[in-house]
Amino acid sequence: LILLLISYVKLLYAFLFINVLFLLHIYDHMQIQNNMK
């Protein structure tokens, strides 16, 4: 049960990490577009 919980938390953290990277990528892209105007 404990191992299942740990693996679930790891998956949750990986998912959040990917979402943060994705949002940062979008934010950087938007900043570049704003600078080009």
N, C-alpha and C positions, 0 to 999 in steps of 0.2 A: 504493500500500500504506500509506504514511504517513497520507494523508488518510483512508483507511478506518479506520485505528486511532484517529485523532483523533475522527472522528464517533462511533465506538463508545464511546470514553471519555466523550464529551459525553452520549451517551444513558445511559450508566451513572450519571454524576453526576446527571443530571436525574431518573432513577429513584430514586436514593438520597435526593435532595432532597425529592421528593414523599413518599417513605416517612417521612422525618423530620417533615415538616409534618403528615402524617396521624397519626403517633404523638403529636405534641405536641397536636394537636386532641383526640384521645381522652383524653390525660392531663389536659388542662384541663377537659374535660367531667366526668371522674371526680372531679376536685378540687372542682368546683362541687357535684356531688351529695353529696360527703362534708361540705361546709360546710353544706348545707341540713338535714342530719340533726340 
